[in-house]
Structure formats: structure tokens, C-alpha cells
Amino acid sequence: SQQGEEDPQALSIQEGENATMNCSYKTSINNLQWYRQNSGRGLVHLILIRSNEREKHSGRLRVTLDTSKKSSSLLITASRAADTASYFCATDASDDMRFGAGTRLTVKP
Amino acid sequence: EAGVAQSPRYKIIEKRQSVAFWCNPISGHATLYWYQQILGQGPKLLIQFQNNGVVDDSQLPKDRFSAERLKGVDSTLKIQPAKLEDSAVYLCASSLVGPGRDIQYFGAGTRLSVL
């Protein structure tokens, strides 16, 4: 069964705009990871945030984690056409990682 | 560093036929995973190996799916016999340690079409 659920399912924005995706989960976690998947390719790791962290940055990516609400958000600033992909959150619970269904992001040039 | 290698990239078979997928993880990675990703969904873990032992195969349909990891390196996933609902992308991933505590590196996947 899937642990994380991403919201929205699909997001379409113009190049240069910011994109925000959310992830909610059900059980306590040790950490949460975000992955990107371009069409027809495997997943690529973006960022890992531990349960005792609240915010993490990596380049144009900003991830927040609110363990009290069991939710996380991924913000991509100044989006580019190359950011067009599906984004998945993955949570671990007892050494068992689960992926959500993903958010399909389209960035129009 | 070489990534996770998978073959074949595409496979088309008829239902009730057998099929096998191969995965070569990143050198030195102890943990290997097989995922099934149906179109429009996230990856679903089928089986996880730690070295050459099975850690989790709770979501593997064992009546038709089997997997092995020889000598703790390469792995094969087999489906016999295939059903229409097995049409999906099969992803292999590896990590240095274990899930959640470590980053998973994914191969490009094998796209299976069952007709």
C-alpha cells in the first residue's frame, strides 16, 4: 500500500513561476525523500529530509516537513521547461519505503 | 560511477508467456529493490534484497513472480505466466545501506506490455 499522497495530481505553470507540491502521509516516519521522474526514465533522488528537520534547501528546491501534520512540501523556484516531470515523495516506516502516486508538473516555455 | 543497469528496455509478450528482467546494481550497494510502476501510479515495491537475502517480499505475487539475487550482486525478476495486468514498467534500484536511511538509485526500467 502507498504511504505518501501527493497533491495536486497535476500542475501546469509558466516558465519562471514557482511550483509547490504537497505530500501527506499516515504513519510516523524516520525521514522523507523527494524524487523526480522524467517521462520514460527511472527516478532520480532530489532531497532527503529527516524527521527532526523542518526545512532543507538544494539549489532551486526547498522542502519543508511538518511532522505534527504529517505533511511535506516541495517548492521549485524559477521553474524551467526542463523541470517538467513527475515528482514523488517517499516515506519510510520501519525500514519500508513507500512512494505516493506523484504530481505531474508541466512547465510551459 | 556507473549507474544501475537494466535489460531489456522493452518487452512485448502474450499472456501466459514467461518473461525475465535483469538488473546490475551500483557496485558496492548492499540493497537491491524491484518495483512495479503501472502507468499513472507511483512505484510499488515488489521485493527487497539485502546482499543476497530477501528482506521484504510482502507485495510480490508469489504464485507468478519470482526473484533472485545471485552472489549478492546481479538480480533477475521473472514472471510466469504473465497476465494482462502485469503490463507496467519494472524498475530496479539499489542503495548503499537500506531504505529510508539512504538514497535509492534507479535504473531506466523495463517496459513490459502483455497482449
Interface residues (C-beta under 8 A of the other chain):
Chain A: Q2 I29 N30 N31 Q33 G40 R41 G42 L43 V44 H45 L48 F88 T91 D92 A93 D95 D96 M97 R98 F99 G100 A101 G102
Chain B: V4 Y35 G40 Q41 G42 P43 K44 L45 V55 D56 L91 A93 G98 P99 G100 R101 I103 Q104 Y105 F106 G107 A108 G109 R111
